Amino acid sequence: MQIQVPSGAVYDNDDLDIMQMMGSFGFVRRSDEPFQLNSGIMSHVYVFGREDLTDHPELERLIGRKLAKTVYANTDVDERRQQCLIGVPVAGNTLAQAASRESLELTNLTWTAQPIIHRVMREQPKQHGAHKKSWINGRPDTINHQYWWVDNVVTDGDSKITAAKRGLEDGYPAWEMPCLIYIDRQQGALPRLKAAGFRRVHVVYNLLDITFAFGELGLWPKSTVAAVEKEIAEHQFSA
């Protein structure tokens, strides 16, 4: 089975397996009671990627594989450094770990590239131990590693910009690092990220493609899909 989504992309069976699980487990949810997003706006649709992901290892595995494939597909063929994901706290850390774990199977089966590794970023700088006052576990090693940011969702982009500034404090080449976004809410974040200084931003899924697929799969009523489309159109951020 295949579904062509509004962006023009075609979701194959692997994508649809992810859609089915995300809808069933509440990775993307719509509620009559609105959620307040990090951007400050109120929204009836929310992207989770927390316990709905970590409580369901089968979904975590599929998403990790999708992310790992996206990293490999967007890595220069002559790149010899190992790809290293740094999750934007807190949901991004789980995604970084999932992609790293699934890359082991990909490299064993089909890929000649090295497995993807990952590092952990904190919400607050560490106040003790070997990495005291640092945001990210480990010093940057740009000779052997190419670093990436990764996060579950982007709305206005502010949390990614904040992470980049903190990464700079730790000596990471924050603006040169590719930024991997699992779901773009399509509210204007991408031009804002590029205007802020990010050179490369890669999106795995668009929110309106996901909700369209939910409607086609019978996970959401078509009226709910239309309501989300209307809400997204009414709440746009400018660069």
GUBALO-482433 format. One line per field, with one value per residue (C-alpha): residue number from 1; residue in one letter; chain; x, y, z. Coordinates in nm, 4 decimals, padded with zeros to 6 digits. Example, Ala and Ser with C-alpha at 12.3 -4.5 7.8 and 13.67 -1.06 7.14 Angstrom:
BEGIN
k: [1:2]
r: [A:S]
c: [A:A]
x: [01.2300:01.3670]
y: [-00.4500:-00.1060]
z: [00.7800:00.7140]
This chain:
BEGIN
k: [1:2:3:4:5:6:7:8:9:10:11:12:13:14:15:16:17:18:19:20:21:22:23:24:25:26:27:28:29:30:31:32:33:34:35:36:37:38:39:40:41:42:43:44:45:46:47:48:49:50:51:52:53:54:55:56:57:58:59:60:61:62:63:64:65:66:67:68:69:70:71:72:73:74:75:76:77:78:79:80:81:82:83:84:85:86:87:88:89:90:91:92:93:94:95:96:97:98:99:100:101:102:103:104:105:106:107:108:109:110:111:112:113:114:115:116:117:118:119:120:121:122:123:124:125:126:127:128:129:130:131:132:133:134:135:136:137:138:139:140:141:142:143:144:145:146:147:148:149:150:151:152:153:154:155:156:157:158:159:160:161:162:163:164:165:166:167:168:169:170:171:172:173:174:175:176:177:178:179:180:181:182:183:184:185:186:187:188:189:190:191:192:193:194:195:196:197:198:199:200:201:202:203:204:205:206:207:208:209:210:211:212:213:214:215:216:217:218:219:220:221:222:223:224:225:226:227:228:229:230:231:232:233:234:235:236:237:238:239]
r: [M:Q:I:Q:V:P:S:G:A:V:Y:D:N:D:D:L:D:I:M:Q:M:M:G:S:F:G:F:V:R:R:S:D:E:P:F:Q:L:N:S:G:I:M:S:H:V:Y:V:F:G:R:E:D:L:T:D:H:P:E:L:E:R:L:I:G:R:K:L:A:K:T:V:Y:A:N:T:D:V:D:E:R:R:Q:Q:C:L:I:G:V:P:V:A:G:N:T:L:A:Q:A:A:S:R:E:S:L:E:L:T:N:L:T:W:T:A:Q:P:I:I:H:R:V:M:R:E:Q:P:K:Q:H:G:A:H:K:K:S:W:I:N:G:R:P:D:T:I:N:H:Q:Y:W:W:V:D:N:V:V:T:D:G:D:S:K:I:T:A:A:K:R:G:L:E:D:G:Y:P:A:W:E:M:P:C:L:I:Y:I:D:R:Q:Q:G:A:L:P:R:L:K:A:A:G:F:R:R:V:H:V:V:Y:N:L:L:D:I:T:F:A:F:G:E:L:G:L:W:P:K:S:T:V:A:A:V:E:K:E:I:A:E:H:Q:F:S:A]
c: [A:A:A:A:A:A:A:A:A:A:A:A:A:A:A:A:A:A:A:A:A:A:A:A:A:A:A:A:A:A:A:A:A:A:A:A:A:A:A:A:A:A:A:A:A:A:A:A:A:A:A:A:A:A:A:A:A:A:A:A:A:A:A:A:A:A:A:A:A:A:A:A:A:A:A:A:A:A:A:A:A:A:A:A:A:A:A:A:A:A:A:A:A:A:A:A:A:A:A:A:A:A:A:A:A:A:A:A:A:A:A:A:A:A:A:A:A:A:A:A:A:A:A:A:A:A:A:A:A:A:A:A:A:A:A:A:A:A:A:A:A:A:A:A:A:A:A:A:A:A:A:A:A:A:A:A:A:A:A:A:A:A:A:A:A:A:A:A:A:A:A:A:A:A:A:A:A:A:A:A:A:A:A:A:A:A:A:A:A:A:A:A:A:A:A:A:A:A:A:A:A:A:A:A:A:A:A:A:A:A:A:A:A:A:A:A:A:A:A:A:A:A:A:A:A:A:A:A:A:A:A:A:A:A:A:A:A:A:A]
x: [00.0000:00.1112:-00.0337:00.0608:00.0550:-00.0005:00.3717:00.3879:00.5854:00.4689:00.4465:00.5377:00.4679:00.7524:00.6202:00.2649:00.3737:00.5216:00.2034:-00.0152:00.1895:00.2242:-00.1508:-00.2291:00.0225:-00.0445:00.2861:00.0748:-00.2510:-00.5407:-00.7370:-01.0416:-00.8460:-00.5559:-00.1912:00.0470:00.3524:00.7066:00.6477:00.3676:00.0808:-00.2125:-00.2683:-00.5155:-00.2535:00.0625:00.3717:00.4889:00.7781:00.8224:00.6617:00.4495:00.7815:00.9853:00.6922:00.6692:01.0056:00.8603:00.7816:01.1137:01.2906:01.1088:01.1657:01.5311:01.5768:01.4051:01.6287:01.9434:01.8540:01.7952:02.1380:02.3090:02.1140:02.2296:02.5949:02.8492:02.9743:03.3350:03.2780:03.5126:03.4128:03.1660:02.8201:02.7264:02.3784:02.3178:01.9564:01.7923:01.6626:01.4720:01.2858:01.5769:01.8017:01.5792:01.5740:01.9535:01.9901:01.7311:01.8997:02.2393:02.1118:01.9324:02.2334:02.4181:02.1760:02.1839:02.5625:02.5669:02.3100:02.3482:02.5634:02.9354:02.9266:03.0212:02.7498:02.6028:02.7030:02.5360:02.5974:02.3647:02.2744:02.1306:01.8590:02.0936:02.4754:02.6313:02.7485:02.9779:03.2119:03.4232:03.1934:03.1214:02.9573:02.9115:02.5849:02.6971:02.8694:03.2106:03.4405:03.3957:03.6173:03.5516:03.8428:03.6755:03.3075:03.0497:02.7899:02.4167:02.1371:01.8207:01.4782:01.1260:00.9492:00.9964:00.7375:00.9135:01.2674:01.3587:01.4574:01.6988:01.8500:01.8934:02.0583:02.2981:02.4042:02.4689:02.6609:02.8832:02.9604:03.0927:03.3024:03.0801:03.0449:02.6763:02.5668:02.7608:02.6028:02.3140:01.9824:01.7612:01.3932:01.1627:00.8389:00.8025:00.4771:00.5009:00.4537:00.7550:01.0416:01.2648:01.3332:01.3811:01.6431:01.8278:01.8113:01.9528:02.2584:02.1825:02.3343:02.1553:01.8111:01.6642:01.2993:01.1785:00.8010:00.5684:00.2832:00.0124:00.1371:00.1087:-00.2437:-00.3509:-00.2173:-00.4036:-00.7232:-00.6538:-00.5738:-00.8953:-00.7068:-00.8588:-01.1891:-01.1447:-01.3046:-01.0208:-00.7624:-00.9278:-00.9337:-00.5587:-00.4916:-00.6924:-00.5117:-00.1648:-00.2527:-00.3712:-00.0570:00.2525:00.5847:00.7987:01.1780]
y: [00.0000:00.3542:00.6967:01.0194:01.2993:01.6751:01.7550:01.5173:01.2521:00.8920:00.6991:00.3335:00.0425:00.1380:00.4929:00.3704:00.1324:00.4341:00.6380:00.3582:00.3283:00.7031:00.7425:00.4429:00.5301:00.9051:01.0342:01.2961:01.3797:01.6170:01.7344:01.9556:02.1079:02.2992:02.2458:02.5340:02.4917:02.6018:02.8905:03.0151:02.9500:02.7296:02.4350:02.1483:01.9209:01.8186:01.6162:01.4094:01.1638:01.0990:00.8093:00.7324:00.6482:00.4971:00.2784:00.1251:-00.0132:-00.1299:00.2327:00.3530:00.0984:00.2047:00.5746:00.5135:00.3303:00.6099:00.8694:00.6662:00.6271:01.0016:01.0710:00.8352:00.9750:01.3263:01.2456:01.3206:01.0021:01.1062:01.1895:00.9791:01.1122:00.9198:01.0729:01.1717:01.2845:01.5251:01.5362:01.8658:01.8060:01.6169:01.4296:01.4580:01.2484:00.9427:00.9897:01.0183:00.6958:00.5149:00.6175:00.5111:00.1705:00.1034:00.2138:-00.0928:-00.3227:-00.1090:-00.1139:-00.4900:-00.5588:-00.3087:-00.0070:00.0456:00.3578:00.3533:00.3159:00.6401:00.7416:00.9918:01.2242:01.3496:01.7150:01.8357:02.0857:02.2469:02.2551:01.9879:02.1149:01.8287:01.5587:01.5336:01.7444:02.0189:02.3299:02.1647:02.1152:01.8167:01.4987:01.4893:01.7417:01.8069:01.6097:01.7551:01.5635:01.2262:01.3198:01.5087:01.6313:01.6674:01.8200:01.6078:01.6824:01.5436:01.8574:02.2179:02.4957:02.8342:02.6979:02.8747:02.5585:02.4628:02.8108:02.7921:02.4495:02.5830:02.8721:02.6312:02.4012:02.6938:02.7425:02.3853:02.4397:02.2604:02.3995:02.4533:02.6435:02.4155:02.1034:01.9619:01.9921:01.6827:01.7454:01.4464:01.6450:02.0000:02.1621:02.3762:02.7044:02.8895:02.7470:02.6441:02.9947:03.1143:02.8454:02.9345:03.3058:03.2281:03.0617:02.6919:02.5866:02.2548:02.1519:01.8114:01.7245:01.3641:01.4251:01.7237:01.7454:01.7971:01.4934:01.2901:01.4076:01.3457:00.9896:00.9499:01.0388:00.7973:00.5177:00.5796:00.6858:01.0367:01.1670:01.3755:01.6678:01.6548:01.6550:01.9642:02.1389:02.0836:02.2220:02.5349:02.5829:02.5504:02.8014:03.0511:03.0322:03.1094:03.2499:03.4812:03.4835]
z: [00.0000:-00.0746:00.0048:-00.1694:00.0894:00.0346:00.0000:-00.2952:-00.1067:-00.1304:00.1955:00.1480:00.3812:00.6170:00.6487:00.6959:00.9714:01.1491:01.0880:01.2224:01.5410:01.5930:01.5665:01.7860:02.0585:02.0606:01.9246:01.7458:01.9220:01.8821:02.1841:02.2364:02.5254:02.3657:02.4566:02.5172:02.2950:02.3744:02.1326:02.3575:02.1171:02.2079:01.9771:01.9563:01.7994:01.9810:01.8902:02.1864:02.1425:02.5116:02.7045:02.3977:02.2292:02.5121:02.6253:02.2769:02.1641:01.8324:01.7394:01.8785:01.6591:01.3411:01.4052:01.4905:01.1613:00.9667:01.1308:01.0680:00.7002:00.6770:00.8263:00.5836:00.2874:00.3732:00.4463:00.1745:00.0094:00.0677:00.4353:00.6469:00.9876:01.2022:01.2256:01.5819:01.6885:01.9754:02.0912:02.1809:02.5366:02.6240:02.3518:02.1088:02.3314:02.2899:01.9129:01.8990:02.0945:01.8807:01.5550:01.6866:01.7926:01.4635:01.2598:01.3872:01.2061:00.8918:00.8735:00.9327:00.6602:00.3799:00.4573:00.4261:00.6444:01.0112:01.2758:01.4049:01.7567:01.9899:02.2810:02.5535:02.6024:02.9324:03.0138:03.2673:03.2716:03.4889:03.8286:03.9296:03.8018:03.4892:03.2684:03.5188:03.3701:03.0313:02.8420:02.6349:02.7525:02.5877:02.4267:02.0545:01.8183:01.4754:01.3194:01.3807:01.4190:01.2190:01.4683:01.4119:01.6143:01.6330:01.7809:01.7694:01.6425:01.5403:01.5710:01.5732:01.6034:01.9275:02.1190:01.8402:01.8398:02.2179:02.1881:01.9250:02.1478:02.4346:02.2038:02.1092:02.4778:02.4834:02.1724:01.9218:01.5656:01.6341:01.3238:01.0868:01.2362:01.0283:01.2125:01.1851:01.2613:01.2885:01.2458:01.1141:01.2258:00.9100:01.0914:00.9552:01.1595:00.8699:00.7346:01.0936:01.1554:00.8380:00.9211:01.2667:01.1118:01.0592:00.7285:00.6842:00.8096:00.7224:00.7929:00.8042:00.8096:00.7742:01.0231:00.7600:00.5678:00.8878:00.9704:00.6098:00.6385:00.9698:00.7854:00.5011:00.7456:00.9421:01.2558:01.2559:01.1161:00.8018:00.9882:01.2434:00.9641:00.8136:01.1519:01.1960:00.8468:00.9343:01.2662:01.1128:00.8402:01.1034:01.3200:01.1169:01.2400:01.0290:01.0095]
